[in-house]
Amino acid sequence: MDSWTPIHSTTVQEIEEYMRSLNLPEKVPQKGANGKQVSGSHYQREIQPWDIIQCWGLGFWRGNVVKYVLRSPDKNGKEDLEKAKHYLEFLIENYDTIDPKNM
């Protein structure tokens, strides 16, 4: 894979292969807000969850689903997956009433 463009059909395996091809250290020193972790190190990765949320234009509900799924292996495990599920269930239940910009 020569380049990677974020599209919905991209698989986790393809993303992982791309990230490995960059030969980045597991934790990249970052500047500004990306370099500061207020509590814990569960977000100190090559790409922060908020970078993904911003890049994809995800709103509050979908953004929280992504955040909790990404941090689950390094922070609260199943509890974080339950939180992601909770946000997703709310989004599905209220899909027709939530402003698309805030999804």
N, C-alpha and C positions, 0 to 999 in steps of 0.2 A: 504494500500500500504506500504510494508516494505522498499523498496528501489526504487530509481528512476534513470533510465538511459535515457539520452537524445536520443530519437528516434523521427523520423518525425511524427509518428502516435500518439505521446503523445498530449493530449488535454490540453487546457488552464486550464480547471477545474481540471485535474489531477495534474498539476503543482501547482496550487493554494492550493489544498488539501495537497500536499506534503510539501509545504512551511509552511502551518498552523501547520502541524504535528511536525515541528521542534521547535515550540513555541519560535521563535525568536522575539525580540522586533522589532517594525516597522522599526526603524533606528538602524543599528548595527554600533558601533564605529569601524572604520577600520584604519589600519596603512598604511603608505607609500602613494603612488599615489591614492589608493582607498579611503583613509581617507581624501583626500584633494579635495574640490570642489571649483573651481576658481570662479564661479558665480552661485548663486542660489542653491537650494537643490533638484532639480528635479531628480538627479541621486543617491541620498543617500538612497539606498535600500539594502536589504539583498544581492542581486546579482546585480552588476553593468552591464550595457549594454556591456561594453568592455569585461567583463568576459564571457558573453554569446557568443559574437562574436569570441573571441579567442577559447573557448571550442569547438564550432561548426566549426571552421576553415572558417568563413565567410570572404569573400573578401570585398573590398571597397563598392561595390554597395549594396550587400545584407546586409552588416553590417550597412550601413546608413538606410536602410529600418527598420531594427530591432531597431536601436537607436531612430529614430523619432517616431515609433509606441509606444515604451516603455515610452518615456518622454511626449507624448501628453497629458495624463490626468493631469500632474502636471506643464506643462509649457505653450505651445501655442495651445493646443487643436486641432481644425480642421486644423489650419495652419501646424502643425507638421504632421498630417495625409496626407495633400496635398504634403508636402515635401517627405514623404515616398512613396507616389504614384508616384511622379516625378522620384525618383530613380528607382522604380520598372518598370515604363514605359520605361525608358532609357535602363535598363537591358534587358527587353523583346525585344525591338527594335534592340538592338545590340548584342543579345545573341550569334550569330554565329561568331562574330568578337572579342569578349572579351576573353582574356586569362582566362580559368576556375579558375586559382589560384587567380584572381582578382575579381571574381564575388562576 
